[in-house]
Amino acid sequence: MFFSTDLVQSLPFFNQLLIIVINAVGFSLIVTFLNHNPLRSPLTLVFLGLSLSIFGWVDFAYLARLAGPNQIEAAEFFLRIAWFATPFVFMFAYIMSTLIVGASQKFRITTILVVLISVVLGIVTGITDFTVDGINFVNQNVDIQYGAGFLPF
């Protein structure tokens, strides 16, 4: 089994419950949003991107903890995915805010800049040690060693 049942049982019950609640609410919001908006609408696509990046951020950070100290390479891989998703959460939140207030054309150049910065930060975070240099486990808790590129986050 990939995840140790002892490790899963050692994680706080509240955290386990919260992950289930976050995912259930998130999927419910996606279904509700899709039922009320056309799929090809820019707002719908941005909302889906935001939702998926939030799921990636939250769920993969939790999976890193579930992998535990016996699967340190998997834990670090999951954590890198979570950190990869982080700039995209903020990018989609920014784009959604401009769409909601009807200012997407007004801030088009800023939006392009935000997208480029997010893509670069995501790639650098995902494939280098610039942001996440490594991890250790201390009493079943993830101890992240950050690189020099952590400051933008």
PyRosetta script that sets phi, psi and omega in degrees:
from pyrosetta import init, pose_from_sequence

init()
pose = pose_from_sequence("MFFSTDLVQSLPFFNQLLIIVINAVGFSLIVTFLNHNPLRSPLTLVFLGLSLSIFGWVDFAYLARLAGPNQIEAAEFFLRIAWFATPFVFMFAYIMSTLIVGASQKFRITTILVVLISVVLGIVTGITDFTVDGINFVNQNVDIQYGAGFLPF")
pose.set_psi(1, 135.4)
pose.set_omega(1, -176.0)
pose.set_phi(2, -68.0)
pose.set_psi(2, -46.0)
pose.set_omega(2, -179.7)
pose.set_phi(3, -100.7)
pose.set_psi(3, 128.3)
pose.set_omega(3, -179.8)
pose.set_phi(4, -69.4)
pose.set_psi(4, 130.4)
pose.set_omega(4, 178.4)
pose.set_phi(5, -66.1)
pose.set_psi(5, -30.7)
pose.set_omega(5, 176.0)
pose.set_phi(6, -64.4)
pose.set_psi(6, -40.6)
pose.set_omega(6, 179.7)
pose.set_phi(7, -67.3)
pose.set_psi(7, -43.6)
pose.set_omega(7, 178.8)
pose.set_phi(8, -59.8)
pose.set_psi(8, -42.0)
pose.set_omega(8, -179.4)
pose.set_phi(9, -70.1)
pose.set_psi(9, -24.3)
pose.set_omega(9, -179.2)
pose.set_phi(10, -81.6)
pose.set_psi(10, -18.0)
pose.set_omega(10, 177.6)
pose.set_phi(11, -72.2)
pose.set_psi(11, 144.4)
pose.set_omega(11, -177.9)
pose.set_phi(12, -57.5)
pose.set_psi(12, 136.8)
pose.set_omega(12, -179.5)
pose.set_phi(13, -58.4)
pose.set_psi(13, -38.5)
pose.set_omega(13, -179.7)
pose.set_phi(14, -59.5)
pose.set_psi(14, -41.6)
pose.set_omega(14, 178.4)
pose.set_phi(15, -64.0)
pose.set_psi(15, -42.6)
pose.set_omega(15, 178.7)
pose.set_phi(16, -62.7)
pose.set_psi(16, -43.1)
pose.set_omega(16, 179.1)
pose.set_phi(17, -66.0)
pose.set_psi(17, -40.9)
pose.set_omega(17, -178.4)
pose.set_phi(18, -63.9)
pose.set_psi(18, -38.5)
pose.set_omega(18, 177.6)
pose.set_phi(19, -61.6)
pose.set_psi(19, -42.7)
pose.set_omega(19, 178.7)
pose.set_phi(20, -63.9)
pose.set_psi(20, -44.1)
pose.set_omega(20, -179.4)
pose.set_phi(21, -64.9)
pose.set_psi(21, -45.4)
pose.set_omega(21, 179.5)
pose.set_phi(22, -58.7)
pose.set_psi(22, -45.7)
pose.set_omega(22, -180.0)
pose.set_phi(23, -67.0)
pose.set_psi(23, -41.3)
pose.set_omega(23, 179.6)
pose.set_phi(24, -63.9)
pose.set_psi(24, -45.8)
pose.set_omega(24, 178.6)
pose.set_phi(25, -64.0)
pose.set_psi(25, -43.3)
pose.set_omega(25, 179.2)
pose.set_phi(26, -60.3)
pose.set_psi(26, -47.8)
pose.set_omega(26, 179.0)
pose.set_phi(27, -66.0)
pose.set_psi(27, -36.3)
pose.set_omega(27, 176.8)
pose.set_phi(28, -63.3)
pose.set_psi(28, -41.8)
pose.set_omega(28, 177.6)
pose.set_phi(29, -63.8)
pose.set_psi(29, -41.0)
pose.set_omega(29, 178.4)
pose.set_phi(30, -62.1)
pose.set_psi(30, -48.0)
pose.set_omega(30, 179.9)
pose.set_phi(31, -61.1)
pose.set_psi(31, -45.0)
pose.set_omega(31, 179.0)
pose.set_phi(32, -62.1)
pose.set_psi(32, -45.0)
pose.set_omega(32, -179.4)
pose.set_phi(33, -62.3)
pose.set_psi(33, -43.8)
pose.set_omega(33, -179.6)
pose.set_phi(34, -67.6)
pose.set_psi(34, -30.0)
pose.set_omega(34, 177.9)
pose.set_phi(35, -72.4)
pose.set_psi(35, -20.2)
pose.set_omega(35, -175.8)
pose.set_phi(36, -112.1)
pose.set_psi(36, -5.4)
pose.set_omega(36, -178.2)
pose.set_phi(37, -136.7)
pose.set_psi(37, 144.6)
pose.set_omega(37, 177.3)
pose.set_phi(38, -66.5)
pose.set_psi(38, 145.3)
pose.set_omega(38, -175.6)
pose.set_phi(39, -62.3)
pose.set_psi(39, -33.2)
pose.set_omega(39, -176.5)
pose.set_phi(40, -86.3)
pose.set_psi(40, 1.3)
pose.set_omega(40, 177.0)
pose.set_phi(41, -65.5)
pose.set_psi(41, 136.6)
pose.set_omega(41, 178.1)
pose.set_phi(42, -56.5)
pose.set_psi(42, -39.0)
pose.set_omega(42, 179.8)
pose.set_phi(43, -63.0)
pose.set_psi(43, -40.6)
pose.set_omega(43, 178.8)
pose.set_phi(44, -64.8)
pose.set_psi(44, -44.7)
pose.set_omega(44, -179.6)
pose.set_phi(45, -64.3)
pose.set_psi(45, -40.8)
pose.set_omega(45, 178.3)
pose.set_phi(46, -67.4)
pose.set_psi(46, -40.4)
pose.set_omega(46, 177.7)
pose.set_phi(47, -62.0)
pose.set_psi(47, -41.7)
pose.set_omega(47, 177.3)
pose.set_phi(48, -63.4)
pose.set_psi(48, -42.8)
pose.set_omega(48, 177.4)
pose.set_phi(49, -61.4)
pose.set_psi(49, -42.8)
pose.set_omega(49, 177.8)
pose.set_phi(50, -62.7)
pose.set_psi(50, -45.9)
pose.set_omega(50, -178.9)
pose.set_phi(51, -62.5)
pose.set_psi(51, -46.4)
pose.set_omega(51, -179.1)
pose.set_phi(52, -65.8)
pose.set_psi(52, -37.6)
pose.set_omega(52, 178.9)
pose.set_phi(53, -70.4)
pose.set_psi(53, -34.0)
pose.set_omega(53, 174.8)
pose.set_phi(54, -66.3)
pose.set_psi(54, -42.9)
pose.set_omega(54, 176.1)
pose.set_phi(55, -58.8)
pose.set_psi(55, -44.6)
pose.set_omega(55, 178.7)
pose.set_phi(56, -60.5)
pose.set_psi(56, -41.9)
pose.set_omega(56, -179.0)
pose.set_phi(57, -64.4)
pose.set_psi(57, -51.8)
pose.set_omega(57, -174.8)
pose.set_phi(58, -73.7)
pose.set_psi(58, -50.7)
pose.set_omega(58, -172.8)
pose.set_phi(59, -69.2)
pose.set_psi(59, -40.1)
pose.set_omega(59, -179.6)
pose.set_phi(60, -73.8)
pose.set_psi(60, -30.1)
pose.set_omega(60, 173.2)
pose.set_phi(61, -64.2)
pose.set_psi(61, -38.7)
pose.set_omega(61, 177.8)
pose.set_phi(62, -70.0)
pose.set_psi(62, -40.6)
pose.set_omega(62, 177.8)
pose.set_phi(63, -61.2)
pose.set_psi(63, -33.3)
pose.set_omega(63, 176.8)
pose.set_phi(64, -61.3)
pose.set_psi(64, -38.1)
pose.set_omega(64, 178.2)
pose.set_phi(65, -71.8)
pose.set_psi(65, -36.1)
pose.set_omega(65, 178.8)
pose.set_phi(66, -68.8)
pose.set_psi(66, -33.1)
pose.set_omega(66, 179.5)
pose.set_phi(67, -62.6)
pose.set_psi(67, -38.5)
pose.set_omega(67, 172.3)
pose.set_phi(68, 72.8)
pose.set_psi(68, -179.0)
pose.set_omega(68, -175.4)
pose.set_phi(69, -68.7)
pose.set_psi(69, -20.2)
pose.set_omega(69, 179.2)
pose.set_phi(70, -79.1)
pose.set_psi(70, -16.8)
pose.set_omega(70, 179.0)
pose.set_phi(71, -124.8)
pose.set_psi(71, 56.0)
pose.set_omega(71, -171.7)
pose.set_phi(72, -61.4)
pose.set_psi(72, -35.5)
pose.set_omega(72, 179.9)
pose.set_phi(73, -68.0)
pose.set_psi(73, -41.7)
pose.set_omega(73, 177.7)
pose.set_phi(74, -66.0)
pose.set_psi(74, -41.0)
pose.set_omega(74, 179.3)
pose.set_phi(75, -61.2)
pose.set_psi(75, -44.0)
pose.set_omega(75, 179.1)
pose.set_phi(76, -66.6)
pose.set_psi(76, -38.8)
pose.set_omega(76, 176.7)
pose.set_phi(77, -60.4)
pose.set_psi(77, -46.6)
pose.set_omega(77, 178.7)
pose.set_phi(78, -63.0)
pose.set_psi(78, -40.3)
pose.set_omega(78, 179.9)
pose.set_phi(79, -65.7)
pose.set_psi(79, -38.4)
pose.set_omega(79, 177.2)
pose.set_phi(80, -63.5)
pose.set_psi(80, -37.9)
pose.set_omega(80, 176.4)
pose.set_phi(81, -63.7)
pose.set_psi(81, -42.2)
pose.set_omega(81, 178.5)
pose.set_phi(82, -61.4)
pose.set_psi(82, -44.6)
pose.set_omega(82, 179.4)
pose.set_phi(83, -71.0)
pose.set_psi(83, -31.5)
pose.set_omega(83, 174.7)
pose.set_phi(84, -60.4)
pose.set_psi(84, -38.8)
pose.set_omega(84, -177.6)
pose.set_phi(85, -73.4)
pose.set_psi(85, -22.3)
pose.set_omega(85, -173.6)
pose.set_phi(86, -56.3)
pose.set_psi(86, -51.2)
pose.set_omega(86, -179.5)
pose.set_phi(87, -63.1)
pose.set_psi(87, -28.8)
pose.set_omega(87, -179.2)
pose.set_phi(88, -73.4)
pose.set_psi(88, -30.2)
pose.set_omega(88, 174.2)
pose.set_phi(89, -59.0)
pose.set_psi(89, -49.4)
pose.set_omega(89, -177.9)
pose.set_phi(90, -70.4)
pose.set_psi(90, -35.2)
pose.set_omega(90, 177.4)
pose.set_phi(91, -62.2)
pose.set_psi(91, -50.5)
pose.set_omega(91, -179.2)
pose.set_phi(92, -66.3)
pose.set_psi(92, -34.2)
pose.set_omega(92, 176.8)
pose.set_phi(93, -64.4)
pose.set_psi(93, -41.7)
pose.set_omega(93, 177.7)
pose.set_phi(94, -63.3)
pose.set_psi(94, -48.6)
pose.set_omega(94, -178.8)
pose.set_phi(95, -62.2)
pose.set_psi(95, -41.3)
pose.set_omega(95, 179.0)
pose.set_phi(96, -62.0)
pose.set_psi(96, -41.1)
pose.set_omega(96, -179.5)
pose.set_phi(97, -64.1)
pose.set_psi(97, -37.5)
pose.set_omega(97, 178.2)
pose.set_phi(98, -70.2)
pose.set_psi(98, -34.5)
pose.set_omega(98, 177.7)
pose.set_phi(99, -68.9)
pose.set_psi(99, -41.3)
pose.set_omega(99, -177.4)
pose.set_phi(100, -63.9)
pose.set_psi(100, -41.5)
pose.set_omega(100, -178.4)
pose.set_phi(101, -88.3)
pose.set_psi(101, 1.5)
pose.set_omega(101, 176.9)
pose.set_phi(102, 72.8)
pose.set_psi(102, 29.5)
pose.set_omega(102, -177.4)
pose.set_phi(103, -114.2)
pose.set_psi(103, 20.1)
pose.set_omega(103, -175.4)
pose.set_phi(104, -65.9)
pose.set_psi(104, -36.2)
pose.set_omega(104, 177.9)
pose.set_phi(105, -72.4)
pose.set_psi(105, -36.0)
pose.set_omega(105, -179.2)
pose.set_phi(106, -63.9)
pose.set_psi(106, -36.9)
pose.set_omega(106, -177.4)
pose.set_phi(107, -108.9)
pose.set_psi(107, 32.5)
pose.set_omega(107, -176.9)
pose.set_phi(108, -59.5)
pose.set_psi(108, -44.1)
pose.set_omega(108, -179.1)
pose.set_phi(109, -66.8)
pose.set_psi(109, -41.1)
pose.set_omega(109, 177.2)
pose.set_phi(110, -63.0)
pose.set_psi(110, -40.8)
pose.set_omega(110, 179.0)
pose.set_phi(111, -62.0)
pose.set_psi(111, -44.0)
pose.set_omega(111, 178.1)
pose.set_phi(112, -60.9)
pose.set_psi(112, -42.9)
pose.set_omega(112, 178.5)
pose.set_phi(113, -63.4)
pose.set_psi(113, -43.8)
pose.set_omega(113, 178.6)
pose.set_phi(114, -62.0)
pose.set_psi(114, -42.5)
pose.set_omega(114, 179.4)
pose.set_phi(115, -63.5)
pose.set_psi(115, -45.7)
pose.set_omega(115, -179.8)
pose.set_phi(116, -62.7)
pose.set_psi(116, -45.2)
pose.set_omega(116, 178.6)
pose.set_phi(117, -62.3)
pose.set_psi(117, -41.2)
pose.set_omega(117, -179.5)
pose.set_phi(118, -65.0)
pose.set_psi(118, -42.5)
pose.set_omega(118, 179.7)
pose.set_phi(119, -64.3)
pose.set_psi(119, -45.3)
pose.set_omega(119, 179.4)
pose.set_phi(120, -62.7)
pose.set_psi(120, -47.5)
pose.set_omega(120, 178.9)
pose.set_phi(121, -61.7)
pose.set_psi(121, -40.4)
pose.set_omega(121, 179.4)
pose.set_phi(122, -62.6)
pose.set_psi(122, -46.1)
pose.set_omega(122, -179.3)
pose.set_phi(123, -65.6)
pose.set_psi(123, -47.2)
pose.set_omega(123, 179.9)
pose.set_phi(124, -60.8)
pose.set_psi(124, -41.0)
pose.set_omega(124, 179.7)
pose.set_phi(125, -66.8)
pose.set_psi(125, -40.6)
pose.set_omega(125, -175.9)
pose.set_phi(126, -72.5)
pose.set_psi(126, -32.7)
pose.set_omega(126, -171.2)
pose.set_phi(127, -116.5)
pose.set_psi(127, -0.7)
pose.set_omega(127, 179.1)
pose.set_phi(128, -127.0)
pose.set_psi(128, 173.7)
pose.set_omega(128, 175.5)
pose.set_phi(129, -94.1)
pose.set_psi(129, 13.6)
pose.set_omega(129, -176.3)
pose.set_phi(130, -64.5)
pose.set_psi(130, -35.6)
pose.set_omega(130, -179.5)
pose.set_phi(131, -103.2)
pose.set_psi(131, -52.8)
pose.set_omega(131, 178.3)
pose.set_phi(132, -111.3)
pose.set_psi(132, 113.7)
pose.set_omega(132, -176.4)
pose.set_phi(133, -88.1)
pose.set_psi(133, -23.8)
pose.set_omega(133, -180.0)
pose.set_phi(134, 165.9)
pose.set_psi(134, 178.6)
pose.set_omega(134, 178.2)
pose.set_phi(135, -140.8)
pose.set_psi(135, 156.7)
pose.set_omega(135, 170.8)
pose.set_phi(136, -134.4)
pose.set_psi(136, 166.9)
pose.set_omega(136, 174.0)
pose.set_phi(137, -117.8)
pose.set_psi(137, 130.3)
pose.set_omega(137, 176.3)
pose.set_phi(138, -123.3)
pose.set_psi(138, 110.2)
pose.set_omega(138, -177.7)
pose.set_phi(139, 52.9)
pose.set_psi(139, 50.3)
pose.set_omega(139, 178.7)
pose.set_phi(140, 67.8)
pose.set_psi(140, 6.8)
pose.set_omega(140, 177.4)
pose.set_phi(141, -103.4)
pose.set_psi(141, 139.4)
pose.set_omega(141, 179.3)
pose.set_phi(142, -74.6)
pose.set_psi(142, 127.0)
pose.set_omega(142, 174.5)
pose.set_phi(143, -111.6)
pose.set_psi(143, 108.5)
pose.set_omega(143, -174.7)
pose.set_phi(144, -89.9)
pose.set_psi(144, 129.7)
pose.set_omega(144, 171.2)
pose.set_phi(145, -94.6)
pose.set_psi(145, 114.0)
pose.set_omega(145, -177.1)
pose.set_phi(146, -89.0)
pose.set_psi(146, 148.2)
pose.set_omega(146, 174.8)
pose.set_phi(147, -91.3)
pose.set_psi(147, -175.4)
pose.set_omega(147, -177.9)
pose.set_phi(148, -66.0)
pose.set_psi(148, -23.5)
pose.set_omega(148, -178.1)
pose.set_phi(149, -84.0)
pose.set_psi(149, 8.1)
pose.set_omega(149, -179.7)
pose.set_phi(150, -68.9)
pose.set_psi(150, -30.5)
pose.set_omega(150, -173.0)
pose.set_phi(151, -55.2)
pose.set_psi(151, -39.3)
pose.set_omega(151, 177.9)
pose.set_phi(152, -62.2)
pose.set_psi(152, -20.4)
pose.set_omega(152, -179.4)
pose.set_phi(153, -84.3)
pose.dump_pdb("model.pdb")
